[in-house]
């Protein structure tokens, strides 16, 4: 065979890894691609309102960092994170009732990376992970890529049922429970304090990691703050607390963090070295400077005030938009509202019809680790003004009635 003939013989390349073939994409990201047109009123994405970003404060922080220490800001950094940012995060966490030092924290490229690092550090293929039902979509993706067996814990409108959780822990011997206990994505519900204490006690008694994700907890509109699971007795050495600036500062910064016991935190740092070496230095230093020069809590309070008006506008418009017999919740904070339509409505099948009315939601089915409830849907109420919400709900009603 000549060289030319040999070059013309083509064999197929090796296949993708099984984990890449077995985990689907995010329906939310897919819908966002479809709804990028400006005429679409998008209740599908979990997008903070961009007009509420503190662009002046963030811009000033970047200017200050690049003027004062450009060589440091543009250089490689440590995997664990920049000391001034870790110190500021530790102080904020301690002030909220969970004593924390800078060395207890690992800065991550968004809290989503923290989930991937934890999956790498904790899970072997075939290990069992327990999740809420329904559950945050990207967590299901992260655990799926790790080859985990994901089981949903039965619960109700207040979150996981501790008795059902303990039964599953005894029967299935899982590695971890993943939960978003405050203003959960997708339902907006909050796990009551008594159940949090019960979850911590079960983890201590049965030997279980708890991954407590808290991206929305500061966005409270009413009611009293509920302490983290991580702050309850029994949870000290087995709870990982995740945080993020995405919903309170800006998601484009891609700044998150995890607070974890020493051995697990160090394992996550090694996994991060293999992933991206470190989170961008300039973003970390700018965030630290922003926290030093500005009152983030006051900014969050202003944002929460606007979001509360938008939640109320959606709640006021839902009776005229959804079919008779529909039910929905009233979240005390966060970004999402969860609705259930009467049988035989299928929100996945209805979505193309609704999109033709230039409005979008996320069907509830993909959020379920077990059998899906196809009558459910998630609505994000923070991105649009009250007027836009009213118009979007009018279009939604037309689409559902068509």
N, C-alpha and C positions, 0 to 999 in steps of 0.2 A: 504493500500500500504506500503510495506516495505521500509526502507531507501535505499536499493540497487535499488529497482524498481523506487523509486522517483528520484534517481540520474540519472537513465537512460532516464527519460523524458526530452527532450530538446526543449525549445521554442526559437524562433528566437530572437536575440538581437534587441533593438530599432533601427530604421533606422538612417542613416546619416542626418544631417541637410539639408534642401532644398537648402541652398546656396552652400553647398559642392557638391551637385548633379548637380546644374545648371551651374557651372562654370567649363569650361574645363581646361586642362593643357596647358602649353605654347608650341606651335609647335617648337619654337626655342630650348627650353630645350630638347624636344624629338629628334630633329634632331642632337643636340650635342651628345646625347647618341649613335646615329647611326654612327656618323662621328668621333668617338674617335680613330679609327684606324690610325696609323701614315701615311699610304699611301694615305689617303684622304686629298685633298686640300680643306680646309673648308672656304668658303665665307659666311657661314650661321651665325656663332656666332658673337656677338658684343664684341670680345675679344681683349683687348690691346695686343700689341706685347711684350711677356715676356722678350725678350732679351734687351728691352729698359728700363726695370725697374731699378731704381737706387738701386740695391741690397746692394752695399757697404754703401751708405748713410743711408738706412733704417736699415740695420744691426747695424751700429754704433749708431743710435738713440735708438734702443732697448737696446743695451749694456749699453749705458750711463744712461738710465732711470733705468734699473735694478741694476746698480752699485750704483747709487746715492740715489735712494729712492725705494728699493724693496718692503717695507711694503706697501707704498702708491700704487705702481703700481699693486700689486697683491690683493688689497683690494677692497671691494665694493666702489662705487662712487655715486655721486648725479645723479639723473635722467637727469637733464638739461645738464650735461656735465662738463668735467674738465675745470676749469677757464683758464689755459694757452692756451688751444686749442681754447676756445670760444673767447678769446682776440685776438689771431692770426687771426682767421677767420673774426672777426669783422673788424680788420685793413685791411685785403685784400679786403673785400667787400666795405669798405669806400673808399679805394684807387681807386676802379673801378666805383666810382660815386654814390654810394648809402650809405649815412651816416648810420652807424650801430654800436650799442654798444654790448658788450658781452651778456647782458641780453635780447637782441632781438633774440637770437639764441637758438635752441635746437639741440643738437648733436644726431644723429640717427644712427642705425646700417645699414648703406647704405641709399641712398636716396629712395630706394624702401620702406623701413620701413616708411619713412616720408609720402609716399602716403597712406599706410595702416592706419597710425595714423590720417591723415586728413579725410579719409573716415569714420573712427570711430567717430571722433569729430564732423563732419559736416553733415553726411548723415543719414537720416531715410530710411527704405525700401520704395521704390516707388518714392523717390526724383529724380529729373532730373539732369543729368550731361551732359554738352556739351563738346565734344572733337573734335580734328582735324580729318580730313579724308584724308589719313589713320592715325592711332594713335599708339603710343607706346603700345605694347601688354600687358605688366605687369600692366599698368594703367587700361586697360580694365578689367583685372582680379581683381584688387583691388576694383574697383567700382562695379563689378559684385558681389563680396563677400558681399559688403555692401547692396545689394539689390537695387541698383540704376537703374534707367531707363536711358540708355546712348544713346544720339543722336549726330550724326555727323554734324558739321557745314560745309556748302558748302564752297569751296575755289578753289584755282588754284595752279599753280606752285610756287607761292610766299606765300602760306599759307591761313589762314582763310580770308574770305571776311567779312569786318566789317558790311556792310549793311545786309548781310544774318545773321550774328551773332545777330544784334539788332532785326531783325524780329523774330528770334527764341526765344530770351530772352523775348520779349513782349508776344509771343504766348504761350510759354511753361513754363515760370517762373522757370528757373533752379536755383539750389543752386550755382553751380560753373562752370567755364570754365577751363578745363585742357589743357595746351599747352606746347610744347617744341619749343620755337620760334627760337632757334639758332641751326643750323645743326641738324634738327629734325630727330629723329628715328621714322619711317624707311626711310624717303625720302631724308634727307640731306639738305632740303631747309631751308631758313632763312626768317623770317617775317620782312619786311621792317620797317624802323623807323616810317613812317607815319601810317602804320597799327597798330603798337604798341600803338601809341598815341591814335588812334581811339578806340582800345580795352579798354584802360584805361578809356577813356571818357565814353564809353558805360557802363562799370562796375560802374562808379560813378553815372551816370544818372539813371540807371535802377535797381541798387541794386544787385550786383553779386560778388561772390568771384572769384578771378583769382588764379589758381595754376600754377606758372611759373617754369617749371623744366629746369635746366640748367646744365646737366652733361657734355656737349661737348663744351661749349662756349669758353673755353681757347684754344681749338685745331683749331686755325684759320691759314690757309695757305696763304690767299690772301684777299685783300679788307680791309675795315675799320670795327672796332668793332661797333656793334649796341647796344645802351644802353638797359638795361633791361626794360621790361614793368613796373616793380616795381618802377623804377625811374621817371616815368611820372606823371605829376599832375593828381590828382583824384584817383590814385592807392594806395596811401599811407596806407590807413586803410583797404584795402580789397584785397591785393595781398600777397600771400605766395610764397617766393622764395626758391627753393630747390637747393642744391649743393652737390657735391660728390668728393672724392679723387679717385674714382675708375678708372677714365680715365686719370688722371694726375699724380697719385702716384702709387697706386696698388689696384686692386679690392679686393684682399684677406684681406685687412685691414678692409673692411666693415665699412667705415666711411663716413657718410653723415651728412647733417644738414638742418634745415629749419629756415627761417627768417619769422616771422609772427607777426601780432598785438597781444598785450598782452593777451587778453581773449582767443583767439584761441590757442596761443602758450601754455598757461597754461592747456587748455583742452587736447592738444596733449601730454603734459608731464604726465598728469594723465593716458591717454591711454597707454603711453609707460611704466608706472609703472606696468600696468596689463600685458604688453607684455613680457618685458625682464628686468625690473627694471632699467637697464642702459646699455649703450654701453660699451664694455670691456675697463676697465681703462688703462691697459698697452698699448693698441692700441692708445688710445687718447693721452696719455703722450708721446708715441714715435712719433706720428705725430707732436705734438707741438714741441718736441725737434728737429725733422727734419726741421721744418720750421724756427726754431731759428738758426740752424747750417748750413743750405744750402739755395741756391737760387732756389726755386721751379720754378720761372718764367724762369730762364735760362734752367732748365731741360725740362720744357714744350716746350720751343722754339726748343731744340734739337730734341725732340720727333716729334714735328710738322714738322720739316724739313724732317725727314725720312718718315713720313706719307704722306707728299705732293708728294714725289717721287713715293710712292706706289699708290696713287690716280692717278697720271699721267700715270703710267704703266697700270692701269686698263682701263682708258679712251682710251689709245692708242690701247688696244687689243680688246675692245668691238666691233668695226665694223666687225672684222673677226669672232667673236664668236656668235653674236646674229643674228637672221634671218633678212633678208631685210625688211625694214619697221618698225623696232624697234626704239624706242626713249629712251633717258636717260638724266639725268641731270649732271651738273658739280658743285658739292658742293664746297663752298669756305673753308670748314673745316669739322671737325667731323670725322665720321668713315664709313659712309654709302653712297651708290649710289643706286638710284631707277630707274628701267628700266621697260618699257612697250613693250611687244611683240605684233605683229599684231594678229588680229583675224584669226583663231579660236584657237590660242595657249592657253592652260590651264597649268599654271606653277605648280599647285598642282598635276595634273595627270602626268606631265612630270618628276616630281622629282625622282621617283624610277628609271626611265631610266637613268637619269643623275647621280644618285648615283652609278650606276653600272660602270660608268666611273671614279669613285673615285674622284668626285668633288661634292660640295654641295652649295646650295643657300637656301634662305627662300622664299617660295611662298608668294605673296602679299595678298592673300585673307584674312588670319586671322587678318590682321592689320585694317580691315575695321569694323567700328561699324554698318554700314548699309549694303546695298547690296555690295558684294565684286566685285572687278575688278580682274578676274581670269587670266588676261594676264600679271599681274605685278609680280615683284620679287625684293627682296632686296639683295644686295651684300655688304659684309664688305671687305674693301680693306686694312686694316691696319695690319692684323696679318701675312700676307705672304710677302716674299721678292718680288721685281719686277720679278725675274726669276720664282719664284713659281707662281706668278700671271699670267705670260704669259703661263705657262704650264697648269694652272687651267682653263684659258679661252679656251685654245685649247681643253681640255677635255669637257668643257661645250658646245662648238660648236659641237663636235662630238655627245654628248648626245642629243642635241636639233635636230640634223639632222637625228638621227638614225631612 
